[in-house]
């Protein structure tokens, strides 16, 4: 979901004329292909794995869990670096202009994300819309836009080492009724994001599923990568090798530490580490946002990016449909969220190959627990029939085909996806207006 920035990968900012047929000046098609890999992982988690079942389905879903988020987030940083000078970070007036564009983009993503989260609230705990978190990530990167690769890499390592632990401490203080709790309550009482969709400032920074206190490290790492010469085969080999070593080391060290302390508490977690169980900070569980999860999944994201860059060079023509889909990640993400909400509301969630416990939950009908965050499954427990049942049953396959075909057709007429174009033009107009006023 990384065409959330003002310029496409490889361009230096807004105002570029229409691209020539084929490759846009400086465009890295491999980044678009990597975006598609992230989009595909998202589909696997929310709809089920298309075209396979049995053990392969389980393996693909498990691999996708958490790692697609890491890849999305890393690629956001790559695109931010490309927007802000690529290998040469901006300075002076150029730095101010880059920060204005990024800040405007961040605010727009917050607005779009909050609106989408509200519109798809029927998904409950099954989907946390990540777009508003991206807005917060982008705002927090503003002080780092002028840094080169080394500075960004140091900042990323520091954020990965400190962020998850700091997040845990602050969330513990909030849960214990300290003065910080009163501050959070006071801000939430007037924060429009929190009041509309539980996506307020503290939700995005600390308390929700993808807190910026943890995931900022991946954005900074992506910015460091984006400052490199990604056309260089040597750089790609180094990226892939470093990513593999970091990932293996993170998972192995995590396993060793967990074994050393006698294992983890016998509880299931989903999202950030519960304040009652600090031992989970040693784990690398998907979506936990721990140091080890960030390093493990972030390392795999580097490997995937390096592979996609290489594939684009040797087989780019055959992978154009995937690159087109990756270039419209914002649009596809929004459509997938709406489609998921529809499947839930019409009662077809149990038909598409989701895990059995969730399928059973969706058909409980009047026995469905009335708990916060519960998806809007039909209270009468009905399951659709006919065409609606067909669409729900084969939603993984149908949406994957749509996600590949629609961008190809759209890009024959338009340069950007619908939401991408709307956001980019808004950024161009607003940032230009702000620059003229200053």
C-alpha positions in Angstrom: 0.0 0.0 0.0 2.8 2.2 -0.8 1.6 4.4 -3.6 0.4 6.6 -0.7 3.1 9.0 -1.5 3.1 11.9 -3.9 5.4 10.5 -6.6 5.6 7.1 -8.1 8.8 5.2 -7.3 11.6 6.7 -9.1 10.2 10.2 -9.7 11.3 13.2 -7.7 8.0 14.9 -7.1 4.7 16.1 -8.5 4.5 17.9 -11.7 6.0 15.2 -14.0 4.4 15.1 -17.4 2.7 12.0 -18.8 5.1 9.0 -18.9 6.2 7.5 -22.1 4.9 4.1 -23.0 6.7 1.4 -21.0 8.7 2.6 -18.1 8.4 6.0 -16.6 11.7 7.9 -16.2 13.5 6.2 -13.3 10.5 4.0 -12.4 11.4 0.9 -10.4 8.8 -1.7 -11.6 10.2 -4.1 -9.0 8.8 -1.9 -6.2 5.3 -2.1 -7.8 5.7 -5.9 -8.0 6.7 -6.0 -4.3 3.5 -4.0 -3.5 1.5 -6.6 -5.3 3.1 -9.3 -3.1 2.0 -7.3 0.0 -1.5 -6.9 -1.5 -1.7 -10.6 -2.2 -0.7 -11.4 1.4 -3.5 -9.1 2.6 -6.0 -11.0 0.5 -4.8 -14.3 2.0 -5.4 -13.1 5.5 -8.8 -11.4 5.0 -10.4 -13.6 2.3 -8.6 -16.9 2.5 -5.9 -18.2 0.2 -7.1 -18.5 -3.5 -6.9 -21.6 -5.6 -5.4 -23.9 -2.9 -6.6 -25.7 0.2 -5.3 -28.1 2.8 -1.8 -27.7 4.1 -0.6 -25.3 1.4 -3.4 -23.0 2.3 -2.4 -23.0 6.0 1.3 -22.5 5.1 0.6 -19.6 2.8 -1.7 -17.9 5.3 0.7 -18.3 8.2 3.6 -16.9 6.1 1.4 -14.0 5.0 0.3 -13.1 8.6 2.3 -10.1 9.8 4.8 -10.3 7.0 2.5 -8.6 4.4 2.1 -5.7 6.9 5.8 -5.5 7.3 6.3 -5.4 3.5 3.7 -2.7 3.2 5.3 -0.6 5.8 8.8 -1.0 4.5 7.8 -0.1 1.0 6.1 3.0 2.3 9.5 4.2 3.6 11.1 3.3 0.2 8.6 5.5 -1.6 9.0 8.3 0.9 12.7 8.3 0.2 12.1 8.4 -3.6 9.7 11.3 -3.1 12.3 13.2 -1.2 15.4 13.1 -3.4 16.1 9.4 -3.7 19.9 9.0 -3.2 20.4 12.7 -2.5 18.2 13.9 0.4 16.8 17.4 0.0 18.0 20.5 1.9 17.0 24.0 2.3 13.9 25.0 0.4 13.7 21.5 -1.2 13.6 19.9 2.2 10.8 22.2 3.3 8.8 21.5 0.2 9.2 17.7 0.6 8.1 17.9 4.2 5.0 19.9 3.2 4.1 17.3 0.6 4.5 14.5 3.0 2.6 16.2 5.8 -0.3 17.0 3.4 -0.3 13.4 2.3 -0.3 12.2 5.9 -3.4 14.3 6.7 -5.2 13.1 3.7 -4.4 9.5 4.6 -5.7 10.1 8.1 -9.0 11.4 6.7 -9.4 8.7 4.2 -8.4 6.0 6.7 -10.8 7.2 9.3 -13.7 7.4 6.8 -12.9 3.9 5.5 -12.7 2.4 9.0 -16.1 3.9 9.8 -17.6 2.7 6.6 -16.3 -0.8 7.1 -16.9 -1.1 10.8 -19.0 -4.2 10.2 -15.7 -6.1 9.9 -15.1 -5.6 13.7 -11.9 -7.3 14.9 -11.4 -9.1 11.6 -10.0 -6.0 9.9 -8.0 -3.0 11.3 -7.8 -0.5 8.5 -4.1 0.4 8.3 -4.5 3.6 6.2 -4.8 6.0 9.2 -1.7 4.4 10.8 0.2 5.3 7.6 -0.8 8.9 8.1 0.7 8.8 11.5 3.8 7.1 10.3 4.3 9.7 7.7 4.0 12.6 10.2 6.5 11.0 12.4 9.1 10.7 9.6 9.2 14.4 8.9 12.2 15.0 11.1 14.1 12.3 9.3 13.5 13.3 5.7 16.8 15.1 5.3 18.9 12.1 6.4 21.1 9.9 4.3 21.2 6.1 4.4 23.5 5.8 7.4 21.4 8.2 9.6 18.2 6.5 8.6 19.6 3.1 9.2 20.8 4.1 12.7 17.4 5.7 13.4 15.6 2.5 12.2 17.7 0.2 14.5 17.2 2.5 17.4 13.4 2.6 16.8 13.3 -1.2 16.5 15.2 -1.6 19.8 13.5 1.0 21.8 10.0 1.5 20.3 8.3 -1.8 21.3 9.6 -1.6 24.8 8.7 2.1 25.2 5.2 1.3 23.8 4.8 -1.5 26.4 5.8 0.8 29.3 3.5 3.6 28.2 0.6 1.3 27.6 1.2 -0.2 31.1 1.1 3.2 32.7 -2.1 4.0 30.8 -3.7 0.8 32.0 -2.7 1.4 35.6 -4.7 4.6 36.1 -1.7 7.0 36.2 -1.8 10.7 35.3 -1.1 9.5 31.7 -4.4 7.7 31.7 -6.2 11.0 32.5 -4.4 12.7 29.6 -5.4 9.9 27.2 -9.0 10.0 28.3 -9.1 13.8 28.0 -7.6 13.7 24.5 -9.9 10.9 23.4 -12.9 12.8 24.5 -12.3 15.5 21.9 -10.2 13.7 19.3 -12.4 13.3 16.2 -10.5 10.3 14.9 -11.2 8.4 18.2 -14.8 9.5 18.4 -15.5 8.5 14.8 -13.6 5.2 14.5 -11.3 4.7 17.4 -8.4 6.0 15.3 -7.4 8.9 17.4 -3.9 10.2 18.2 -3.2 7.8 21.1 -4.8 4.9 19.2 -2.5 5.3 16.3 0.6 6.0 18.4 0.3 3.3 21.1 -3.0 1.6 21.7 -4.3 0.0 18.5 -3.2 -2.8 16.2 -0.3 -1.2 14.3 1.0 1.4 16.7 3.5 3.9 15.3 5.7 3.5 18.4 6.6 0.0 17.1 6.1 0.2 13.3 7.9 3.4 12.7 11.1 1.4 12.6 10.1 -0.3 9.4 9.2 3.0 7.7 12.7 4.4 8.6 14.3 1.2 7.4 12.4 1.5 4.1 13.6 5.2 3.8 17.2 4.0 4.3 16.7 1.4 1.5 15.2 4.0 -0.8 18.3 6.2 -0.4 20.3 3.4 -2.0 20.9 2.8 -5.7 18.2 0.1 -6.1 19.2 -0.4 -9.8 22.5 -1.8 -8.7 22.7 -5.6 -8.7 25.3 -5.4 -5.9 23.0 -3.4 -3.7 20.2 -5.9 -4.3 22.4 -8.8 -3.4 23.4 -7.0 -0.2 19.8 -6.2 0.7 18.7 -9.7 0.2 21.6 -11.1 2.1 21.2 -8.7 5.0 17.5 -9.3 5.1 17.9 -13.1 5.3 20.6 -12.9 8.0 18.6 -10.4 10.1 15.4 -12.5 9.8 17.0 -15.8 10.7 18.9 -14.3 13.6 15.8 -12.5 14.9 13.7 -15.7 14.9 16.5 -17.8 16.3 17.4 -15.4 19.1 13.7 -15.0 20.0 13.2 -18.8 20.2 16.3 -19.1 22.4 15.2 -16.3 24.8 11.7 -17.8 25.0 13.2 -21.2 25.9 15.6 -19.6 28.4 12.8 -18.0 30.4 10.8 -21.3 30.4 8.3 -20.5 27.6 5.5 -18.0 27.1 2.3 -17.6 29.1 -0.5 -20.0 28.0 -2.6 -17.3 26.4 -3.4 -16.4 22.8 -2.5 -12.8 21.7 -3.6 -10.9 18.7 -1.9 -7.6 18.2 0.4 -5.8 20.6 1.8 -7.5 23.7 -0.7 -7.5 26.5 0.5 -5.4 29.5 -0.3 -8.4 31.8 2.2 -10.6 29.9 5.6 -8.9 29.3 7.2 -12.2 28.4 5.6 -11.9 25.0 8.1 -9.1 24.2 10.6 -11.9 23.6 8.5 -13.5 21.0 8.3 -12.8 17.2 4.5 -13.4 17.0 2.8 -12.0 13.9 1.4 -8.4 14.5 2.8 -8.3 18.0 5.1 -5.4 17.0 8.0 -6.7 19.2 11.6 -6.0 18.3 12.0 -9.6 17.2 8.9 -9.6 15.0 9.9 -6.3 13.4 13.4 -7.6 12.6 12.2 -11.0 11.5 9.4 -9.8 9.2 11.3 -6.8 8.1 14.2 -9.0 7.1 11.9 -11.1 5.0 10.5 -7.9 3.5 14.0 -6.9 2.3 14.5 -10.3 0.7 11.1 -10.0 -1.1 12.0 -6.5 -2.3 15.4 -7.6 -3.6 13.8 -10.6 -5.4 11.1 -8.5 -7.0 13.6 -5.9 -8.2 15.6 -8.7 -9.9 12.5 -10.3 -11.4 11.4 -7.0 -12.9 14.7 -6.8 -14.8 14.6 -10.3 -16.2 10.8 -10.9 -16.6 9.3 -7.4 -16.3 7.2 -7.7 -19.4 5.4 -10.8 -18.1 4.9 -9.3 -14.6 3.3 -6.0 -15.9 -0.2 -7.0 -14.6 1.2 -7.5 -11.1 3.1 -4.2 -11.3 -0.1 -2.5 -12.4 -2.0 -4.0 -9.4 0.8 -2.9 -7.1 0.7 0.6 -8.4 -3.0 0.8 -7.3 -2.6 -0.5 -3.8 -4.6 2.2 -2.1 -7.6 1.7 -4.3 -7.4 -2.1 -4.0 -7.0 -1.9 -0.3 -10.1 0.2 0.1 -12.2 -2.0 -2.3 -11.0 -5.1 -0.4 -12.2 -3.6 2.9 -15.6 -2.8 1.4 -15.9 -6.3 -0.1 -15.0 -7.9 3.2 -17.6 -5.8 5.1 -20.2 -6.9 2.5 -19.4 -10.6 2.8 -19.8 -10.3 6.6 -23.1 -8.4 6.4 -24.8 -10.8 3.9 -23.8 -13.8 6.0 -21.3 -15.3 3.6 -18.2 -15.1 5.7 -18.2 -18.8 6.6 -18.3 -19.8 2.9 -14.9 -18.5 1.7 -12.5 -20.9 3.5 -11.8 -18.9 6.7 -10.6 -20.8 9.8 -13.2 -23.0 11.3 -13.5 -21.2 14.6 -14.3 -17.9 12.8 -16.7 -19.8 10.4 -18.6 -21.1 13.5 -18.7 -17.7 15.1 -20.2 -16.1 12.0 -23.1 -18.6 12.0 -24.0 -18.4 15.7 -26.9 -16.1 15.0 -28.8 -15.1 18.1 -26.1 -16.7 20.3 -23.5 -14.4 19.0 -21.8 -12.6 21.9 -22.6 -8.9 22.1 -19.0 -7.8 22.7 -17.1 -4.7 21.5 -15.4 -5.2 18.2 -17.7 -8.1 17.2 -18.2 -8.3 13.4 -21.8 -7.6 12.2 -22.6 -11.2 11.4 -26.4 -11.7 10.8 -28.2 -12.2 14.1 -30.5 -14.8 12.5 -27.5 -16.9 11.5 -28.6 -17.1 7.9 -26.2 -18.1 5.1 -26.8 -16.7 1.5 -27.8 -18.7 -1.5 -27.5 -18.4 -5.2 -25.3 -15.8 -6.8 -24.5 -14.2 -3.5 -23.4 -17.5 -2.1 -21.2 -18.2 -5.2 -19.5 -14.8 -4.9 -18.9 -15.3 -1.1 -17.6 -18.8 -1.6 -15.1 -17.9 -4.3 -14.3 -14.4 -3.0 -10.6 -15.2 -2.6 -10.3 -16.3 -6.3 -12.7 -13.6 -7.7 -11.1 -10.7 -5.9 -7.6 -11.8 -6.8 -8.6 -11.9 -10.5 -10.3 -8.6 -10.2 -7.2 -7.1 -8.5 -5.1 -8.1 -11.5 -7.5 -7.4 -14.3 -9.0 -4.1 -13.2 -5.7 -2.2 -12.8 -4.5 -3.4 -16.3 -7.7 -2.1 -17.9 -7.7 1.1 -15.9 -4.1 1.9 -16.6 -4.8 1.7 -20.4 -6.7 4.9 -20.0 -5.5 6.6 -16.8 -2.0 7.0 -15.3 -3.0 6.4 -11.7 -5.6 4.5 -9.9 -8.8 6.3 -8.8 -7.8 7.0 -5.2 -4.2 7.4 -6.1 -5.0 10.1 -8.6 -7.4 11.9 -6.2 -4.9 11.9 -3.4 -2.0 12.9 -5.6 -3.8 15.8 -7.2 -5.0 17.0 -3.8 -1.5 16.9 -2.5 -0.2 18.8 -5.5 -2.8 21.5 -5.2 -2.7 21.8 -1.4 1.1 21.8 -1.1 1.4 24.3 -3.9 -1.2 26.6 -2.2 0.6 26.3 1.1 4.0 27.0 -0.5 2.6 30.2 -2.2 1.2 31.4 1.1 4.5 30.8 2.9 
